[in-house]
Amino acid sequence: MSQAPVLYETHAHTLLCGHASGTPTDYATAAGQRGLAGIFFTCHNPMPHGYSTEFRMAEHQYAGYLEWVASTRCQHVGSVDVRVGLECDYLPEFEPWLSRQITSAPLEYVLGSVHPQYSEYGARFGSPDGPGFFHRYFDHLALAAESGLFDCLAHPDIVKIVAPDRWSLEACRPWVEACLDRIAATGVAVEYNTSGTLKAPFEEYPGVSFLREVVGRGIPVVIGSDAHDPTRVGEGFESALSTLARVGCNRVSYFLGRSRIDVGVDEALASLRATG
């Protein structure tokens, strides 16, 4: 007996971010072929004051983005469940802007991100070669959870790609543990992002040791590929689910209507294998 799809691709982008390829229909079709129940588009949000404009849609494109995803949803009714979300850059100074933006549209899922690799972030908070860089990043990640704006925090240890030669979990453990304790207190989920294997140090976001700390605190985990190309939809999901099982996590989550839904890891893995 075939296993019905139960997982969603929870992190996918569009051409509007300026560094992705393919149409939403291409991504939705790939999700169906991959044996996924649906896909969330979570393109990078517009930001004020020209913040990292090369990596995100402009404010005047936001309405078009919402319409593009809605049109794609209509095209795939009965085959793939297409949902609209947003990946929002968090900085403390932008909280009022983000709150207005998020509540202005019927978003199904909102990812919060801190991108320390952006030049604007470095200009505000210092170079990765300077003191306190990793500490500040993890404080901002915890503040993002505490803001109440987001359902999940994307690629939680992405800071490691900024200075892979200086990164180690052990060196940053006090800040990581404090950050995760704060996240756990909020109930916000953390993403297990399979795209980390594409950049040094070539491991998922987060790495396995960091993931154990997440799971050990009972923080919900959402799997996403961060697809910027249709061929990457659902990439690495089987491996990610197997790793979650290995570190003691028996449930994986996604959000519909901004409400969390949990699925058994074994059930999710069986559904992918049935269509693989």
LINRARA-V168584 format. One record per residue. N is the residue number from 1. PSI is psi in degrees with one decimal (none if undefined). NEAR is the number of other ideal C-beta (glycine too) atoms within 8 Angstrom. D_CENTER is the distance of its C-alpha to the mean C-alpha in whole Angstrom. Layout:
BEGIN
N PSI NEAR D_CENTER
N PSI NEAR D_CENTER
END
This chain:
BEGIN
1 132.7 2 32
2 150.2 5 29
3 125.4 11 26
4 144.9 6 24
5 139.0 9 21
6 -15.9 9 18
7 155.2 15 15
8 146.0 12 12
9 117.3 17 10
10 -0.7 14 7
11 99.1 14 5
12 150.0 14 9
13 176.5 13 11
14 171.7 14 14
15 -23.5 8 17
16 -19.2 10 17
17 -10.0 13 15
18 -3.5 9 18
19 32.7 7 16
20 166.0 11 15
21 159.2 6 18
22 158.9 8 19
23 161.2 8 19
24 -35.7 12 17
25 -38.3 9 20
26 -42.5 9 20
27 -43.6 16 16
28 -41.3 14 17
29 -42.5 11 20
30 -38.1 12 19
31 -42.8 15 17
32 -43.3 10 20
33 -26.7 6 22
34 -8.0 11 19
35 28.1 10 20
36 148.2 14 17
37 -29.5 9 18
38 -175.8 11 16
39 140.4 15 13
40 132.4 15 10
41 125.9 16 11
42 64.0 13 8
43 156.9 14 10
44 131.7 9 11
45 153.4 13 13
46 145.8 10 17
47 154.9 12 18
48 164.0 7 21
49 28.2 4 24
50 24.1 5 23
51 117.8 10 20
52 49.6 11 18
53 -25.5 8 19
54 -10.9 6 19
55 14.3 10 15
56 163.3 15 15
57 154.2 14 17
58 160.1 8 20
59 -38.4 6 21
60 -9.6 5 24
61 -7.8 10 21
62 -46.2 13 19
63 -38.5 7 22
64 -36.9 8 22
65 -47.8 13 18
66 -40.1 10 18
67 -37.7 8 22
68 -44.6 10 20
69 -39.5 14 18
70 -41.1 9 21
71 -41.5 9 23
72 -38.1 14 21
73 -44.4 12 20
74 -37.4 7 24
75 -23.9 8 25
76 15.7 14 23
77 130.8 6 24
78 -10.0 3 26
79 -51.9 5 24
80 134.2 12 20
81 108.1 9 18
82 127.5 13 17
83 155.1 14 15
84 131.3 14 14
85 -165.7 13 11
86 140.4 13 9
87 116.2 13 7
88 127.9 14 10
89 130.3 14 11
90 129.7 16 13
91 144.3 9 16
92 -37.6 7 19
93 -17.0 4 21
94 5.3 12 19
95 -47.4 10 19
96 -41.8 6 21
97 -47.8 9 20
98 -40.7 13 17
99 -44.5 9 18
100 -41.8 8 21
101 -47.1 13 18
102 -38.6 12 16
103 -4.0 6 19
104 -7.6 5 21
105 154.0 9 19
106 67.7 4 19
107 142.3 10 15
108 -22.4 11 14
109 133.0 16 10
110 117.6 13 9
111 136.1 17 6
112 133.8 15 7
113 147.0 13 7
114 122.6 14 11
115 88.0 10 12
116 -10.0 13 15
117 -12.0 7 16
118 140.5 10 17
119 -34.2 6 21
120 -35.6 8 21
121 -45.9 12 19
122 -37.2 11 21
123 -33.2 6 24
124 -37.6 6 23
125 6.1 8 23
126 158.6 8 24
127 151.9 6 24
128 -15.7 10 23
129 -12.4 5 26
130 168.9 7 27
131 143.5 4 27
132 4.2 7 25
133 -50.5 16 22
134 -39.3 12 20
135 -45.4 9 21
136 -41.3 10 20
137 -49.3 11 16
138 -28.3 14 16
139 -42.5 10 18
140 -37.7 12 16
141 -42.3 13 13
142 -40.7 12 15
143 -35.8 10 16
144 -44.3 14 13
145 -43.0 13 13
146 -15.5 8 17
147 -22.5 11 17
148 9.6 5 16
149 -22.7 12 14
150 152.9 14 11
151 -32.4 10 10
152 153.2 16 7
153 123.5 15 6
154 150.8 15 3
155 72.4 12 6
156 -23.2 12 9
157 30.7 11 12
158 -17.6 15 11
159 -23.7 13 14
160 -22.1 10 16
161 -16.7 10 16
162 -38.3 9 18
163 68.8 10 21
164 -26.1 9 20
165 -17.7 4 24
166 -11.5 7 24
167 135.4 12 21
168 142.1 6 22
169 -39.8 11 20
170 -41.5 5 24
171 -30.9 8 25
172 5.8 12 22
173 -44.6 8 22
174 -40.2 6 24
175 -38.8 11 21
176 -47.0 13 18
177 -42.0 9 20
178 -41.6 10 21
179 -49.9 12 17
180 -33.4 12 16
181 -41.8 9 19
182 -41.3 11 19
183 -44.7 15 15
184 -35.6 10 17
185 -20.2 6 20
186 -21.7 9 17
187 0.8 5 16
188 142.2 12 12
189 165.0 13 10
190 139.3 14 8
191 140.2 17 5
192 102.2 15 8
193 117.8 14 6
194 -6.8 15 10
195 -11.5 13 10
196 -22.7 15 11
197 -8.8 9 15
198 -13.2 5 15
199 150.1 7 16
200 135.0 5 18
201 25.5 8 18
202 55.9 7 17
203 160.3 8 15
204 162.5 14 12
205 109.0 14 9
206 168.6 13 11
207 167.5 13 15
208 -42.8 10 17
209 -40.4 7 19
210 -41.8 12 16
211 -38.8 15 14
212 -38.4 10 18
213 -37.4 11 18
214 -53.1 13 15
215 -39.2 13 17
216 -22.3 7 20
217 3.0 10 19
218 19.3 6 18
219 129.3 12 15
220 145.7 12 13
221 132.6 16 10
222 132.9 14 8
223 133.9 14 8
224 151.3 15 6
225 -13.6 16 8
226 44.2 13 6
227 124.6 15 10
228 8.7 9 12
229 138.7 8 15
230 -28.9 11 16
231 -14.2 6 18
232 1.1 11 14
233 125.0 15 13
234 11.5 15 13
235 132.2 10 14
236 9.3 10 14
237 -40.8 13 14
238 -45.5 10 17
239 -41.3 8 17
240 -42.4 12 14
241 -40.4 14 16
242 -39.5 9 19
243 -41.6 12 18
244 -44.0 15 16
245 -39.1 12 20
246 -32.1 6 21
247 10.0 10 20
248 14.4 8 21
249 122.3 10 18
250 0.3 7 20
251 144.7 10 17
252 151.2 14 14
253 160.4 12 12
254 173.7 13 11
255 136.8 15 12
256 128.6 9 15
257 29.4 5 16
258 17.5 9 14
259 134.7 6 16
260 137.8 9 14
261 131.6 8 16
262 141.4 8 16
263 140.9 12 18
264 136.6 8 20
265 -41.9 13 18
266 -41.5 8 22
267 -43.2 10 22
268 -43.0 14 18
269 -40.7 12 20
270 -36.8 9 23
271 -35.9 14 22
272 -40.3 15 20
273 -31.7 9 23
274 -24.5 9 25
275 4.2 10 24
276 none 6 24
END
